[in-house]
Amino acid sequence: MLKNLINLLFPKLCTGCNSLLLQNEAIICANCRHELPLTQHHLMSNNYIAKKFYGIIPFEFCSAMLYFHKDGIVQNMIHNLKYKNRPEIGTLLGNWYANDLIEIAKDQKITTIIPVPLHKKRLKERGYNQVTTFCEALSQNLGIEINDQLLYRKIYSKTQTKKSKEARSEIKNSLFDVTFSSSDFGKHYLLIDDVITSGATLEACAKAILKIPDAKISIITIAYTDS
């Protein structure tokens, strides 16, 4: 009775389309789940993400899980994950994507997962890093440790979306650095972010990580957009 009352007062809505979830559904509805625009990047060595970094970063593997379309399912899910404190979305997507990455992670001998960090001030404002639960789900399923202390953001900055691609790249290249010891040498780091657009943030993060002697880098994002 109490559960029914709670559901009546606070109905559970799909984070993809905002429709009412059925009793056997959680986080997203069955329709949104079937309509998720999967990229299948993990099956393509010459995918869109890889093309962004050719000649810029000496990467081992790059992939995005989903296509990000304006006003689409993925945009709604990312918005809920990033701004509405819905960490379970990251867990759900991480658990799903881990199935596609198991053999790749083994073949590439990935040793450490690194989430793109927020500045301490931004982290305090938001209360959480939106990629944390996605990283945790991958870590648990793939048996790879997370290190969220090695890479850090040096400068607090407001959004750069209205700046040109060149200006964003120049600014972001100065935003990140690493703190490492000899125990971090020679590892293969999997850098993870929520959405990739220009690639400037991930490029800056990867270049910082590659300051570590004999480090290797791979990149995964939840979603990809070219807009």
Secondary structure, 3 states (H helix, E strand, C coil): CHHHHHHHHCCCECCCCCCECCCCCCCCCHHHHHHCCECCHHHCCCCHHHHHHCCCCCEEEEEEEEECCCCCHHHHHHHHHHHCCCCHHHHHHHHHHHHHHHHHHHHHCCCEEEECCCCHHHHHHHCCCCCHHHHHHHHHHHCCEECCCCEEECCCCCCCCCCCHHHHHHHHCCCEEECCCHHHCCCEEEEEEEEECCCHHHHHHHHHHCCCCCCEEEEEEEEECCC
